[in-house]
Amino acid sequence: MTTTQATTPTVAIIGAGLGGIAAAVNLKRAGIESFTIFEQSAGPGGTWWDNTYPGAECDIDILFYSYSFQPHDWTRTHASQREIQAYVQTVIDRFELAPRMRYNTRIAEAIWDDQQHAYDIKTAGGEALRFDVVISAVGLLNVPRYPDWPGLETFRGPKFHTARWEHQHDLSGKTVAVVGTGSTAAQVVPAIAPVAGRVTMFSREPAYVMPKNERDLTPAERERFGSRWGRRLARAKFFLNIERGMAVRDPKSERQRATVARYNRYKDTVFAERPELREWASPAYPFACKRPVGSTDLYPSLLRENVQLVPRAVTSVTETGVVDSDGIEHPADVLVMATGFQPWNFLANFNLVGRAGRTIGGVWGDEPEAFLGIQVAGFPNFFIMYGPNTNYMSVTFMLERQAEYITRAVKRLIRAKATAIDVRRGVMDFYNRRVTIALSKKTLEGDCSNYYHSASGKNVVTWPWWGSIYVLLTFIGGLGCYTRRATAERAPRHLERERSHVRRAQSV
């Protein structure tokens, strides 16, 4: 559309995880096939390619976690990492995406040309490319958070993050220290406990752990889910249950009280003969202040003779062990860091430059924000998948809505014979003010340690409302955008207005 007379824009999709594949499928189904998918890893799947630790599986019902447009004969309510990875490949094969995939290719920068209305892209290998539209699908949980414990580099045994699991190490009979009590640790500990000689789990702060109730699907269920309408009905029921469950984030709601009571009954039953574990498993914050953990076997695993819970934070590491906040050293042969990710560090993998030479980091600072988590004013033709404040119960549900929104935006460019589409700054600012106000009233802002907040203390991760509201807003959200055509006369004047805006902002 820029330097040629192409009828459709060229699209660069950064990331071949669930988001990037959803975007590619939606574009292709709309008749737009001028896209290329860039993936820094050697294969597709995103988080399901990276996270291969023992016990890795989804903690939400796979029927709702999988794509609505791609049916699959699942055998269990919750699928393992290997099954999900195979499912991703099935989608790639069905929609013939393989020819448009470029693996082992990391995008280093994308710079907007406001005269030509295109992005100049450079790979980490130095290759220069140009695309009309850029979609960032790098994900929310793609940057591991490594701790800065003193002495970590001196540890003699294997040490690794769960997202970079080193399978060459045999854990049989070894003493393994697992630091963390989030969803990943809740899967790792039960998986390695039967093999390891001893497992020591360090918990800085307890989480609410509720059974997933995973099970094999019955033949009747598999047959029902295999039909189009049976699957749609099941997904609709699951979605409605999630929507009703959102009330738990109201600290004064009956749902909050009932959920906490149900949790207390569960942990009191499991730890009936272990009063120290009952006391530890009693969070002092409201339910959903931090992400609840879905695990049927974590609490039972803590009752094993070879599993020890240390209800304290790690403060340092020695050559042969881990030291807790009481100064007690715990011997370890292997150190597993289930310390999570940096979800607030959006777009950290590449340098993005928009109008007037503004970088996304300079615009955001410590408080990333975007319209619907998808568009940032001043960065035309750029879209984010699972961007700021779009973390909902099911990532795939949100990704599909975003892929549909982006596809409509690209189709609008084609219909209008335009070369740039951007969100109006006033619309974006108004939207984000409402998000901040809504979040301030939720349990998410309680006194707990969660991954929702940036360095400034602002919640930049969580979606504050029902998922149905997101469906509506992404459907009508295009009304808050405007399109332009690249012309030699208009571009410089518009660029000067952007530069004036930057100068005013810097003078405040």
Residue pairs with C-beta under 8 A, 6 or more apart in sequence:
1 8
1 9
1 10
1 117
1 118
1 132
1 413
1 419
2 113
2 116
2 117
2 118
2 130
2 132
2 419
2 486
3 116
3 118
3 130
6 34
7 414
8 32
8 33
8 34
8 410
8 414
9 32
9 34
9 131
9 132
9 133
9 381
9 410
9 413
9 414
9 419
10 34
10 35
10 36
10 130
10 131
10 132
10 133
11 27
11 32
11 34
11 35
11 36
11 131
11 132
11 133
11 134
11 135
11 410
12 35
12 36
12 38
12 107
12 110
12 119
12 121
12 129
12 131
12 133
12 134
12 135
13 20
13 23
13 24
13 35
13 36
13 37
13 38
13 135
13 137
14 20
14 38
14 107
14 134
14 135
14 136
14 137
14 138
14 349
14 350
15 37
15 38
15 39
15 46
15 136
15 137
15 138
15 139
15 385
16 37
16 38
16 39
16 41
16 43
16 44
16 45
16 46
16 101
16 103
16 137
17 44
17 45
17 46
17 47
17 48
17 49
17 137
17 138
17 139
17 142
18 45
18 46
18 47
18 48
18 67
18 88
18 395
18 396
18 399
19 46
19 137
19 139
19 385
19 386
19 399
19 402
19 403
20 37
20 39
20 46
20 135
20 137
20 385
21 37
21 44
21 88
21 91
21 92
21 97
22 67
22 385
22 396
22 399
22 400
22 402
22 403
23 35
23 135
23 137
23 385
23 402
23 403
23 406
23 407
24 35
24 37
24 95
24 97
24 100
25 67
25 69
25 91
25 95
25 97
25 403
26 400
26 403
26 404
26 406
26 407
27 33
27 35
27 406
27 407
27 410
28 35
28 95
28 97
29 69
30 407
30 410
30 411
32 407
32 410
32 411
32 414
33 100
35 100
36 100
36 102
36 131
37 97
37 100
37 101
37 102
38 102
38 105
38 106
38 107
38 123
39 101
39 102
39 103
39 104
39 105
40 104
40 105
40 106
40 107
40 124
40 349
41 49
41 50
41 103
41 104
42 103
42 104
43 49
43 103
44 88
44 89
44 92
44 101
44 103
45 84
45 85
45 88
46 137
46 139
46 142
47 139
47 141
47 142
47 163
48 81
48 84
48 85
48 88
49 85
50 142
50 163
50 164
51 81
51 162
51 163
51 165
51 184
52 81
52 165
52 167
53 162
53 163
53 165
53 184
53 187
53 188
53 191
54 165
54 187
54 188
54 191
54 192
55 187
55 188
55 190
55 191
55 192
56 80
56 81
56 184
56 187
57 78
57 79
57 80
57 81
57 83
57 84
57 187
58 65
58 78
58 79
58 84
59 78
59 183
59 212
59 293
59 294
59 295
60 78
60 294
60 393
60 394
61 77
61 78
61 238
62 74
62 76
62 77
62 78
62 79
62 84
63 74
63 77
63 225
63 231
63 234
63 235
63 238
64 235
64 238
64 239
64 242
64 394
64 396
64 397
65 79
65 394
65 395
65 396
66 72
66 74
66 79
66 87
66 396
67 91
67 396
67 400
68 235
68 400
69 400
70 87
70 90
70 91
70 94
71 225
71 226
71 228
71 231
72 87
72 90
73 222
73 225
73 226
74 83
74 217
74 222
74 225
75 216
75 217
75 222
76 214
76 215
76 216
76 217
77 212
77 213
77 214
77 215
77 216
77 217
78 212
78 214
79 87
91 97
92 98
92 101
105 123
105 124
105 125
106 123
106 124
106 349
106 350
107 121
107 122
107 123
107 124
107 349
107 350
108 122
108 123
108 124
108 350
108 351
109 121
109 122
109 350
109 351
109 352
109 353
110 119
110 120
110 121
110 134
110 350
110 351
110 352
110 353
110 382
111 119
111 120
111 121
111 351
111 353
112 118
112 119
112 353
112 354
112 355
112 379
112 380
112 381
112 382
113 119
113 120
114 355
114 356
114 491
114 494
114 495
114 498
115 486
115 488
115 491
115 492
115 495
116 486
117 132
117 380
117 381
117 419
117 420
117 484
117 485
117 486
117 491
118 130
118 131
118 132
118 381
119 130
119 131
119 132
119 133
119 134
119 381
119 382
120 128
120 129
120 130
121 128
121 129
121 130
121 131
121 134
122 128
122 129
123 129
132 381
132 419
133 381
133 382
133 383
133 410
133 413
134 381
134 382
134 383
135 382
135 383
135 384
135 385
135 406
136 347
136 352
136 382
136 383
136 384
136 385
136 387
137 385
137 386
138 347
138 349
138 350
139 385
139 386
140 341
140 343
140 386
140 391
140 395
140 461
141 340
141 341
141 343
142 341
142 349
143 341
143 342
143 345
143 348
143 349
144 161
144 163
144 164
144 339
144 340
144 341
144 342
145 339
145 340
145 341
145 342
146 161
146 337
146 339
147 179
147 314
147 337
147 339
149 314
149 315
149 316
149 317
150 315
150 316
150 317
151 316
151 317
151 318
151 319
151 323
152 159
152 317
154 317
154 318
154 319
155 317
155 318
155 319
155 320
155 332
155 335
156 319
156 320
157 320
157 332
157 333
157 334
157 335
158 166
158 169
158 333
158 334
158 335
159 334
159 335
159 336
159 337
160 166
160 335
160 336
160 337
161 337
161 338
161 339
162 180
162 184
162 185
162 188
162 336
162 337
162 338
163 341
169 334
171 192
171 195
171 196
171 334
172 195
172 196
172 197
173 196
173 197
174 196
174 197
174 198
174 333
174 334
175 196
175 197
175 198
175 199
175 200
175 331
175 332
175 333
175 334
176 192
176 196
176 198
176 199
176 200
176 332
176 333
176 334
176 335
176 336
177 200
177 202
177 321
177 322
177 330
177 332
177 334
177 335
177 336
178 185
178 188
178 189
178 192
178 199
178 200
178 201
178 202
178 336
178 338
179 185
179 202
179 314
179 322
179 335
179 336
179 337
179 338
179 339
180 202
180 203
180 337
180 338
180 339
180 340
181 201
181 203
181 204
181 205
181 206
181 207
181 293
181 338
182 207
182 291
182 293
182 338
182 340
183 291
183 293
183 294
183 295
184 338
184 340
185 201
185 338
186 207
186 209
186 293
186 294
186 295
186 298
187 295
188 336
188 338
189 199
189 201
189 298
189 301
189 302
189 307
190 295
190 297
190 298
190 300
190 301
192 199
193 199
193 301
193 304
193 306
193 307
196 306
197 306
198 306
198 307
198 308
199 306
199 307
199 308
200 307
200 308
200 310
200 322
200 330
200 332
201 302
201 307
201 308
201 309
201 310
202 310
202 312
202 313
202 314
202 322
202 324
203 280
203 309
203 310
203 311
203 312
204 312
204 313
204 314
204 449
205 283
205 290
205 448
205 449
206 280
206 281
206 282
206 283
206 311
207 283
207 290
207 291
207 292
207 293
208 263
208 283
208 287
208 288
208 292
208 293
209 263
209 267
209 281
209 292
209 293
209 294
209 295
209 298
209 299
210 262
210 263
210 266
210 292
210 293
210 294
210 295
211 266
211 294
211 295
211 296
212 294
212 295
212 296
213 296
214 296
217 225
223 230
224 230
224 231
224 234
225 231
225 234
239 397
239 467
242 393
242 394
242 467
243 466
243 467
243 468
244 255
245 255
245 393
246 393
246 465
246 466
246 467
247 253
247 254
247 255
247 256
248 255
248 256
248 259
248 287
248 288
248 443
249 256
249 288
249 442
249 443
249 444
250 256
250 441
250 442
250 443
251 286
251 442
251 443
251 446
256 286
256 287
256 288
256 443
259 287
260 286
260 287
263 287
264 282
266 299
267 278
267 281
267 282
267 299
268 278
270 299
270 300
270 303
271 277
271 278
271 281
271 299
271 302
271 303
272 278
274 302
274 303
277 299
277 302
277 303
277 309
280 309
280 311
281 299
283 289
283 448
284 447
285 443
285 446
285 447
285 448
286 443
286 446
287 443
288 442
288 443
288 444
289 443
289 444
289 445
289 446
289 447
289 448
289 450
290 448
290 449
290 450
290 451
290 452
291 450
291 451
301 307
302 309
308 330
310 324
310 330
312 324
312 325
312 326
313 324
313 325
314 322
314 323
314 324
314 325
315 323
315 324
315 325
315 327
316 322
316 323
317 323
317 335
318 329
320 331
320 332
321 329
321 330
321 331
321 332
322 329
322 330
322 332
322 335
323 329
323 330
324 330
340 451
341 451
342 348
343 391
343 451
343 452
343 461
344 368
344 451
344 452
344 453
344 454
344 455
344 460
344 461
346 364
346 368
346 384
346 387
346 388
346 460
347 360
347 361
347 368
347 384
351 359
352 359
352 360
352 379
352 382
353 359
353 360
354 360
354 363
354 376
354 378
354 379
354 380
354 382
355 378
355 379
355 380
355 494
355 495
355 498
356 378
356 495
356 498
356 499
356 501
356 502
358 378
358 498
358 502
360 376
360 379
363 376
363 378
365 456
366 454
366 455
366 456
366 458
367 454
367 456
367 458
367 460
368 387
368 388
368 454
368 460
369 376
369 388
369 389
369 428
369 432
369 435
369 460
370 376
370 384
370 387
370 388
370 389
370 428
370 432
371 377
371 423
371 427
371 428
371 431
371 432
371 477
371 480
372 390
372 402
372 405
372 431
372 470
372 473
372 474
372 477
373 384
373 386
373 387
373 388
373 389
373 390
373 402
373 463
374 383
374 384
374 385
374 387
374 390
374 402
374 405
374 406
374 474
374 477
375 382
375 383
375 384
375 422
375 423
375 428
375 481
376 382
376 384
376 423
376 428
377 422
377 423
377 424
377 425
377 428
378 422
378 425
378 498
379 422
380 420
380 421
380 422
380 484
381 413
381 420
381 421
381 422
383 402
383 405
383 406
383 409
385 399
385 402
385 403
385 406
386 395
386 398
386 399
386 402
388 460
388 461
389 432
389 435
389 439
389 459
389 460
389 461
389 462
389 463
389 464
390 398
390 402
390 463
390 470
391 398
391 452
391 461
391 462
391 463
392 398
392 463
392 467
392 470
393 467
394 467
397 467
398 463
398 467
398 470
401 470
401 471
401 474
402 474
404 474
405 474
405 475
405 477
405 478
408 478
409 421
409 478
409 481
412 418
412 421
412 478
412 481
412 483
413 419
413 420
413 421
413 483
416 483
417 485
418 483
418 484
418 485
419 484
419 485
419 486
420 483
420 484
420 485
420 486
421 481
421 482
421 483
421 484
422 481
422 482
422 484
423 480
423 481
424 480
424 481
424 482
427 480
427 481
428 480
431 480
435 464
436 458
436 459
438 464
438 465
439 445
439 459
439 462
439 464
442 462
442 464
444 450
444 452
444 459
444 462
444 464
445 459
451 461
452 459
452 460
452 461
452 462
453 459
453 460
453 461
454 460
463 470
484 490
484 494
